[in-house]
């Protein structure tokens, strides 16, 4: 799975968590989004293809975006980074 797909899936999971009506669903979607954020942050160490052939974002943008997505999911992280 390329990085573009990971970002898409992470955003869908985060949106699903925000829209969830039950605590169990919210937690499940947040955990899924967090696992995608972990995969994004550790992408270089994985054996996955770095970029899709049609999209090659700059490394700094990717790193910043992964951290900001994680901060959206984890309010404690957002306050710790300030």
N, C-alpha and C positions, 0 to 999 in steps of 0.2 A: 504494500500500500504506500503510495507516495505522500509527501507532506501536505499537498493540497487536499487530498482526501481526508487525512487526519484532522486538519483544521475544520473542514466541513462537518465531519462527524462530531467533533468536539462542540462546535457551535449549536448543532441540532440538539445534542444532549443537554447543553446548558439552557437552551430555550425551552426544552421539554421540562426541565427541572423548575424553571420559573413559572411555567403554566400548569404544573401538576396541582391537583386538588387534594391529594391525600399525602400525609407525611411519608408513607412508605414509598410512593411513586417519586416524590421529590428527592428523597434520599437515594433511591436507586439511580435516578438520572444524574444526580450530582456526582455519585461515585463513578458512573460511566464517563462523565465529562472529565473528571479528575484523572481517570486512567488514560484518556486520550491526551490530556495535558502532559502527563508523565511521558508518554510516548513521544510527544513533540519535543519536549525538553531533552530527551535522551536519544534523539534521532541519529546523531552522528555515531553513537556507540552501537546502534542496532545494525543489522545486516540489510535494512530496507533501502530501497532506491531513494536517493536524496530529494529529487525533484521530478515532477512530471515533465515530459518532453516539451510541453507547451507553456509551462510556467516555471520561471526561475527567479524567485524573489531574493532580495539581498539578505545576507545572514543576519545583520543587525536588526532588520525589521522582524525577522522570524523570532529571534530571541526576545525582543521587546514584546511582541504580540503574545507569545506563549506565557510570559510572566503576567501580562495584563489579563489574559483569559483566566489564569489560575487565581488571580486576585478577585475576579468577579465571582468565582466559585467559593472562595474561602475568605470571608470578611476579616478573619484574624490575620491572614497574610497581607491583606491590603493595608491594615493599620501598622503592621510591623515594617513595611517597606517605606513608610513615610518618615 
